[in-house]
């Protein structure tokens, strides 16, 4: 009986020593965050390309403006431009606005979107732009700040009814 009591006391002391050796008790946990890639594009009235007032016989008109793209750091992106006629080659058509006193005008003025200046600058459209494949779009890599991209437009010729003409272009950023 003494032997059992002695073993029980020894076990109890060993147990107390084990608890004392781990004081204070510690544990760990993780702090987690998943950052998703993101892009935004700024266009609108401040990005309009306005050829102003021209004679109906004017040729080789050129003008430009910029769009702004902001993407997460190290995020590759492509920019496609599509005129309202859905031309993936960036060949648009400005429609007559029938500004009074003009009525019934169905004339149109063709134009070409470009990523480089001049009448022969690279065409800027929306073919095969998927975030990594550029196609006839424009590409970039985000750095978290806004990046400006210049859009050029050319009108080779026109012989139309005097009126106001316009078209709307959709800017698509894929990332």
C-alpha positions in Angstrom: 0.0 0.0 0.0 2.9 2.3 0.8 4.3 1.6 -2.6 1.1 2.6 -4.4 0.8 5.7 -2.4 4.4 6.6 -3.2 3.8 6.1 -6.9 0.6 8.3 -6.8 2.5 11.1 -5.0 5.4 10.9 -7.5 2.9 11.0 -10.5 1.2 14.0 -9.0 4.5 15.9 -8.5 5.6 15.0 -12.1 2.2 16.3 -13.4 2.6 19.6 -11.5 6.1 20.0 -12.9 4.8 19.5 -16.4 2.2 22.2 -16.0 4.7 24.6 -14.5 7.1 24.1 -17.5 4.5 25.4 -20.0 3.4 28.5 -18.1 2.3 30.7 -19.9 0.3 28.7 -22.3 0.5 29.9 -26.0 -1.4 29.4 -29.2 -1.3 31.0 -32.7 -3.8 32.1 -35.3 -3.5 33.5 -38.9 -4.6 36.9 -40.3 -5.7 36.3 -43.8 -6.7 38.4 -46.8 -7.3 37.6 -50.5 -6.7 40.5 -52.8 -8.6 40.2 -56.1 -7.4 41.9 -59.3 -9.6 44.8 -60.5 -9.6 47.4 -63.2 -11.7 50.4 -64.0 -11.9 52.7 -67.0 -12.7 56.4 -67.2 -14.1 57.7 -70.5 -17.2 59.9 -71.2 -17.6 63.4 -72.3 -14.0 64.4 -71.4 -12.8 61.6 -73.7 -14.9 62.6 -76.7 -13.1 63.0 -80.0 -14.5 66.2 -81.6 -13.5 67.1 -85.2 -15.2 70.5 -84.7 -16.9 72.2 -87.7 -15.6 71.3 -91.1 -16.4 72.0 -94.7 -18.4 69.1 -96.4 -15.4 68.6 -98.7 -12.8 68.2 -96.0 -10.5 65.2 -96.2 -7.9 63.4 -94.0 -9.3 64.7 -90.7 -7.4 63.6 -87.6 -8.0 64.1 -83.9 -7.5 62.3 -80.6 -8.2 62.2 -76.9 -7.5 59.9 -74.0 -9.1 57.3 -71.9 -7.9 56.3 -68.4 -7.5 52.8 -67.1 -6.7 51.9 -63.5 -5.8 48.3 -62.7 -4.4 46.5 -59.7 -0.6 46.3 -59.4 0.9 43.8 -61.9 -2.5 43.0 -63.5 -2.2 42.7 -67.3 -5.1 44.1 -69.3 -6.3 44.7 -72.8 -8.5 47.6 -74.1 -10.9 47.0 -77.0 -12.9 49.8 -78.8 -16.2 49.0 -80.5 -18.2 51.6 -82.5 -22.0 51.4 -82.3 -22.0 49.5 -85.6 -20.2 46.6 -83.7 -17.2 46.8 -86.0 -14.4 44.8 -84.2 -12.0 46.5 -86.6 -12.7 50.0 -85.1 -14.3 51.3 -88.3 -17.2 53.4 -87.2 -19.9 55.4 -88.8 -21.2 58.8 -87.5 -24.9 59.2 -88.1 -26.7 62.4 -88.9 -28.4 64.1 -85.9 -30.9 66.0 -88.0 -30.3 69.2 -86.3 -33.0 71.8 -87.2 -33.7 72.9 -89.9 -32.4 69.5 -91.3 -34.8 66.6 -91.3 -34.7 63.2 -92.9 -30.9 63.2 -93.4 -29.6 59.6 -93.7 -26.0 60.5 -94.6 -23.2 59.0 -92.5 -19.5 59.9 -92.0 -17.1 56.9 -91.7 -14.2 57.1 -89.3 -11.4 54.8 -88.2 -10.1 54.4 -84.6 -6.4 54.1 -84.2 -3.8 53.5 -81.5 -1.2 55.6 -83.3 -1.3 59.0 -85.0 -1.8 59.5 -88.7 -4.0 58.1 -91.4 -2.0 54.9 -91.5 -1.6 54.4 -87.7 -2.4 51.0 -86.2 -6.1 50.2 -86.2 -7.6 50.0 -82.7 -10.6 47.7 -82.5 -11.9 44.8 -80.4 -10.7 41.6 -82.0 -9.3 38.9 -79.8 -8.8 41.1 -76.8 -9.2 38.8 -73.8 -6.9 40.2 -71.1 -3.8 38.5 -72.3 -4.2 38.3 -76.1 -4.1 41.8 -77.6 -5.6 41.3 -81.1 -6.1 44.7 -82.6 -6.6 46.3 -79.1 -4.1 47.9 -76.8 -2.5 46.3 -73.7 -1.0 47.4 -70.5 -0.1 46.3 -67.0 -1.6 47.9 -63.9 0.4 49.6 -61.2 -2.5 50.8 -59.1 -2.6 54.2 -60.6 -4.5 55.6 -63.6 -2.8 55.2 -67.0 -3.8 57.3 -70.0 -4.2 55.7 -73.4 -4.5 58.0 -76.4 -7.2 57.1 -78.9 -6.8 58.6 -82.4 -9.6 58.9 -85.0 -9.3 59.6 -88.7 -11.9 60.6 -91.3 -10.5 60.0 -94.7 -13.2 62.0 -96.7 -16.8 63.1 -96.7 -19.3 64.6 -99.0 -22.4 64.8 -96.9 -25.4 67.0 -96.1 -24.5 69.8 -93.6 -25.6 68.6 -90.2 -24.2 67.3 -86.9 -22.9 63.8 -86.9 -22.0 61.5 -84.1 -21.4 57.9 -82.9 -20.8 56.2 -79.6 -17.8 53.9 -78.9 -17.8 51.3 -76.2 -14.5 50.8 -74.3 -14.0 47.3 -73.0 -11.2 46.5 -70.5 -10.5 42.8 -70.0 -8.1 41.6 -67.2 
